[in-house]
Amino acid sequence: MAISLPLRINLISLVFASLVATVLTGLGGIFLHHQQTENAANRAHFAAEELAARAQRLLALEMRVEDFLNFEQQCAAVIQGNELLREAALLDGDGRPHYRSTPAPVAAPLPGDLVQAARTARQSSERARTQDGYVVLPILQGKERIAAYAVVAIDRDAVLRHTLQRVSWLVLSALALFAVAVLLQQYIFWRTIGRPLGHLVQTADEIQPDRLSRFPDLPTDGHEGDDIGRLYGAFSRLMQRLLEARRELVAQNEALEATVRERTAQLTQANAELAHDIRRREQLEEELRRLASTDALTGLANRAFVMGYLAKRIDHARRYRSALGVMLFDFDGFKAINDTHGHAAGDEALKAMARRLQLSCRQSDLVARLGGDEFLIVFEGCEDEAGVALLAQRVRQLFEEPIAWNGRALHLGVSIGAALFPAHGSDLNTLLAQADLAMYDVKQRGGGFALARPPQRDEAAVPAAASGLPAAQPG
């Protein structure tokens, strides 16, 4: 059976009043418990101070804590008559209990964290501190040394009993207040608000949103000129405006959806074109960077790239004291190939030797073409002449196999000059110049390999022009 609206309003009012009374009672109980706890803590502070004063007098007589006579009675005296206090004890400076108001078989053991807190208490602490139901007060002997601790335990059960006694009176007061609130609610809320509001809610329940055309008429209960009647009129006018706004909003939504679909299609197309342009620009920039650092004929690193790279590797080798070397070489007989077979044959010979060099060198080595038939290898890890000679031997073996071109075998030789950092040069220009001098020297002897000589004191700085290479700055 459905509950009538007036009865529901009455029940809601009662539940609300009960909830308020319960909350107030709970808050009052919390406040009373907090008040009782503070009262017990204050009593424990006073008792701890009194116990500390008694122990201080004995310490002033230069007695040790272990030599106090019948001090258990002093511990019991400071809490006598305080029903909120359970126990008093005296601990030595290391936190070990010596005297307790309750005999040892009956007394509960002091908690370990309290003993540890007493042991670590700082000598500047002059006030009692509360921790887990205990009040600890350090007792000083002299001005600096802590000789003992006065400990007073709070009886939590007694605090809870006192709190419950006061809460019971609070509950009786809350019940009386609740009864008065119910009577006032029956007289004021029910007679002046409940019944008119019930009629209004009943009318609102009859509204069907999907078939609403007008607000229902007010029942003839004598409320035409009062607040409820005016509220009915306001609702009726508001409903008419809402219906008109709803029709207008539907039309605007349809137009907006069409515009959004059109703009979305345009934006999608524009985003696709923009993404294509961005990808194309990135590809062009990457191609430009590659062309700027790569030799167009052989695909190796070019002169501009290798100068900056070598300067960085020299800085790295200088910082970490690692081995670094350069191997400069050009082809013997390359001009004869160009003169005899044409520049196409010379270009094919350069590309073939570039491929062989890339395949034979390590991944850590850099192979570059400086121009014409002049090539450069930057290598690391070779610290002596034997290692450099082994690398040069591998390069020379590449030139022993002829290059096939249009059914002809093209033969090339090589002249190699190498220099090590820092043995043959401590900077970029000197290192390249020393390698160039070594290559020039071996080329005059008919080709082969030569390692640069360590520069003499008066030849430490070799001009960059001696190598035919431009002076380069690190970076």
Secondary structure, DSSP 8 states (H G I E B T S, - for coil): ----HHHHHHHHHHHHHHHHHHHHHHHHHHHHHHHHHHHHHHHHHHHHHHHHHHHHHHHHTT--GGG-SSHHHHHHHHHTT-TTEEEEEEEETTS-EEEESS-TTTS----HHHHHHHHT--TT--S-EEETTEEEEEEEETTTEEEEEEEEEE-HHHHHHHHHHHHHHHHHHHHHHHHHHHHHIIIIIIIIIIHHHHHHHHHHHT--GGG--S-----SSS-SSSHHHHHHHHHHHHHHHHHHHHHHHHHHHHHHHHHHHHHHHHHHHHHHHHHHHHHHHHHHHHHHHHHHHB-TTT-SB-HHHHHHHHHHHHHHHHHHT--EEEEEEEEETHHHHHHHH-HHHHHHHHHHHHHHHHHHS-TTSEEEEEETTEEEEEEES--SHHHHHHHHHHHHHHTTS-EEETTEEE--EEEEEEEEETTT-SSHHHHHHHHHHHHHHHHHTTSEEEE-----GGGSS--GGGGT-------
